[in-house]
Amino acid sequence: MGNNSPNVKSVCMDAQDIDRAITRIAHQILEANKGADNIVIVGIITRGDLLAKKLKERIKEIEGVDVPLGALDISFYRDDFMTHFAPEVHSTDIPFSIDGKIVVLVDDILYTGRTIRAALDALMDIGRPAKVELAVLVDRGHRELPIRADFVGKNVPSSSDESVRLFLEEVDGVPSAVDILEVETGQRAGAAPLQLKKGE
């Protein structure tokens, strides 16, 4: 896979697996909502928004509908940003009303559920959707809050001393994959920052 980092334990999804999962999730969203007429897609920055774009494109291929796409920055809604988090400069970009819409919230890895809680708080400050559905590429377990995804690409059992990370070719410069890595001492099991090359 072009990744020689010693702390990579396994590759649980390759580029084809990711592509198939996005196609499957797109079909499931359309089936669950009887089409795409009232759907908007909102991806959580920094990798959920990249997956959301792929999902929007796949839905257009399948259904012929150009679903509105937005990006949600949850930096200041996180419950740990005062103690563990140095917010990067991002901005929420949702150039449409979510009132009365079915919002499909998209993230890469579902872990404790705290990111999704923060995203829900951020969404409710923006508008009042009819419904919020959650689509994730990977559910790795270890929930700390009562949050469950509606659409899951793959369930990946993991231990708390492992990090499950999505790498995308367009931002990381390596073949797209979901890797399971050992968490280094002093590090947190979080998402990979953008432009972090595998092996660095």
C-alpha positions as CSV (number, residue, x, y, z in Angstrom):
1,M,0.0,0.0,0.0
2,G,3.0,2.3,-0.1
3,N,3.0,2.7,3.7
4,N,6.1,1.5,5.6
5,S,5.3,3.1,8.9
6,P,6.2,0.6,11.7
7,N,3.1,1.5,13.7
8,V,0.6,0.4,11.0
9,K,-0.8,-2.9,12.1
10,S,-3.2,-3.6,9.2
11,V,-5.1,-2.2,6.3
12,C,-8.8,-2.9,6.8
13,M,-10.0,-1.1,3.6
14,D,-8.2,-0.3,0.4
15,A,-9.3,2.2,-2.3
16,Q,-11.7,-0.3,-4.0
17,D,-13.3,-1.2,-0.6
18,I,-13.8,2.5,0.1
19,D,-15.3,3.1,-3.3
20,R,-17.7,0.1,-2.9
21,A,-18.7,1.3,0.5
22,I,-19.6,4.8,-0.7
23,T,-21.7,3.2,-3.5
24,R,-23.5,1.0,-1.0
25,I,-24.2,3.9,1.4
26,A,-25.5,6.0,-1.5
27,H,-28.0,3.3,-2.4
28,Q,-29.0,2.8,1.2
29,I,-29.6,6.6,1.7
30,L,-31.8,6.7,-1.4
31,E,-33.7,3.6,-0.4
32,A,-34.3,4.8,3.2
33,N,-35.5,8.2,2.0
34,K,-37.4,7.1,-1.1
35,G,-35.1,9.2,-3.4
36,A,-33.1,12.3,-2.9
37,D,-35.7,15.1,-3.2
38,N,-35.5,16.4,0.4
39,I,-31.9,15.4,1.2
40,V,-28.9,17.6,1.9
41,I,-25.5,16.2,2.7
42,V,-23.2,17.8,5.3
43,G,-19.7,16.5,5.9
44,I,-17.7,17.0,9.1
45,I,-14.4,18.8,8.4
46,T,-11.7,17.5,7.8
47,R,-12.3,14.1,6.2
48,G,-16.0,13.7,6.5
49,D,-16.4,16.6,4.1
50,L,-14.2,14.8,1.5
51,L,-16.3,11.7,1.9
52,A,-19.5,13.8,1.6
53,K,-18.4,15.1,-1.7
54,K,-17.8,11.6,-3.0
55,L,-21.3,10.6,-1.7
56,K,-22.9,13.5,-3.4
57,E,-21.2,12.6,-6.7
58,R,-22.3,8.9,-6.3
59,I,-25.9,9.9,-5.6
60,K,-26.0,12.1,-8.7
61,E,-24.7,9.1,-10.8
62,I,-27.4,6.8,-9.4
63,E,-30.4,9.1,-9.1
64,G,-29.6,12.0,-11.4
65,V,-30.2,14.5,-8.5
66,D,-27.7,17.2,-7.6
67,V,-28.0,17.0,-3.8
68,P,-26.9,20.2,-1.9
69,L,-23.5,19.7,-0.2
70,G,-22.2,21.5,2.9
71,A,-19.2,21.3,5.2
72,L,-19.4,21.6,9.0
73,D,-16.6,22.8,11.3
74,I,-17.1,21.6,14.8
75,S,-13.9,22.9,16.3
76,F,-15.5,25.1,18.9
77,Y,-18.3,22.7,19.7
78,R,-16.0,19.9,20.9
79,D,-16.2,19.1,24.6
80,D,-12.4,18.8,24.8
81,F,-11.2,21.8,22.8
82,M,-10.2,23.8,25.9
83,T,-8.0,21.1,27.2
84,H,-6.8,18.9,24.3
85,F,-7.5,20.7,21.1
86,A,-5.7,23.4,19.2
87,P,-8.4,24.5,16.7
88,E,-7.2,24.8,13.1
89,V,-8.7,27.5,10.9
90,H,-11.6,26.0,9.1
91,S,-15.0,27.4,8.3
92,T,-18.5,26.0,8.1
93,D,-19.8,26.2,4.5
94,I,-23.5,25.4,4.3
95,P,-24.9,27.7,1.6
96,F,-28.5,26.5,1.9
97,S,-31.2,26.2,4.5
98,I,-31.4,23.0,6.4
99,D,-34.8,23.8,7.8
100,G,-37.2,20.9,7.1
101,K,-34.6,19.0,5.3
102,I,-33.2,15.5,5.8
103,V,-29.6,16.1,6.7
104,V,-27.2,13.3,6.0
105,L,-24.3,14.0,8.3
106,V,-21.1,12.3,7.0
107,D,-17.9,11.4,8.9
108,D,-15.0,9.1,8.3
109,I,-14.5,7.1,11.6
110,L,-17.2,6.7,14.2
111,Y,-15.5,6.2,17.6
112,T,-16.7,7.6,21.0
113,G,-19.5,9.6,19.5
114,R,-18.3,12.9,20.8
115,T,-17.5,14.3,17.4
116,I,-21.1,13.5,16.3
117,R,-22.5,15.1,19.4
118,A,-20.6,18.3,18.7
119,A,-21.8,18.2,15.0
120,L,-25.4,17.9,16.1
121,D,-25.0,20.9,18.4
122,A,-23.4,22.9,15.5
123,L,-26.2,21.8,13.1
124,M,-29.0,22.9,15.5
125,D,-27.4,26.3,15.8
126,I,-27.7,26.6,12.0
127,G,-31.3,25.5,11.5
128,R,-34.0,22.9,12.3
129,P,-33.8,19.9,10.0
130,A,-36.7,17.5,9.7
131,K,-34.3,14.6,10.4
132,V,-30.6,14.0,10.8
133,E,-29.1,10.7,9.5
134,L,-25.5,9.7,10.1
135,A,-23.4,8.0,7.5
136,V,-19.8,6.9,8.4
137,L,-17.2,5.0,6.4
138,V,-16.0,3.0,9.5
139,D,-17.6,2.2,12.9
140,R,-14.8,1.1,15.2
141,G,-16.9,0.8,18.4
142,H,-15.9,2.2,21.9
143,R,-18.9,4.5,22.1
144,E,-19.0,6.8,25.1
145,L,-22.3,8.4,24.1
146,P,-25.6,6.9,22.9
147,I,-25.0,7.6,19.2
148,R,-25.4,5.1,16.3
149,A,-24.9,5.5,12.6
150,D,-27.7,4.9,10.2
151,F,-25.3,3.9,7.3
152,V,-22.0,2.2,7.9
153,G,-19.4,1.3,5.3
154,K,-17.7,-1.2,7.5
155,N,-17.6,-2.2,11.2
156,V,-14.0,-2.5,12.3
157,P,-13.4,-4.0,15.8
158,S,-10.4,-2.2,17.4
159,S,-8.8,-1.8,20.8
160,S,-8.5,1.5,22.6
161,D,-4.7,1.6,22.0
162,E,-5.2,1.5,18.3
163,S,-6.0,4.4,15.9
164,V,-8.2,3.8,12.9
165,R,-7.4,6.3,10.2
166,L,-8.7,7.2,6.7
167,F,-6.1,8.3,4.2
168,L,-7.3,9.8,0.9
169,E,-5.1,10.0,-2.2
170,E,-6.2,13.5,-3.1
171,V,-5.0,15.0,0.2
172,D,-2.4,12.6,1.5
173,G,-0.6,11.7,-1.7
174,V,-0.8,7.9,-1.1
175,P,-3.3,5.3,-2.2
176,S,-6.7,5.7,-0.3
177,A,-7.0,3.3,2.6
178,V,-8.3,2.8,6.1
179,D,-5.4,1.7,8.3
180,I,-5.2,0.5,11.9
181,L,-2.2,1.9,13.6
182,E,-0.7,1.6,17.1
183,V,-1.2,4.8,19.1
184,E,2.1,6.2,20.0
185,T,2.8,7.1,23.7
186,G,1.3,10.5,24.5
187,Q,-0.8,10.6,21.3
188,R,-4.6,10.4,21.0
189,A,-6.5,8.0,18.8
190,G,-7.9,10.7,16.5
191,A,-8.2,11.4,12.8
192,A,-5.2,12.0,10.6
193,P,-4.6,15.7,9.9
194,L,-4.7,16.8,6.3
195,Q,-1.5,16.5,4.4
196,L,-0.1,14.0,6.9
197,K,1.6,11.5,4.7
198,K,1.4,7.9,5.8
199,G,4.7,7.0,7.4
200,E,5.5,10.4,8.7
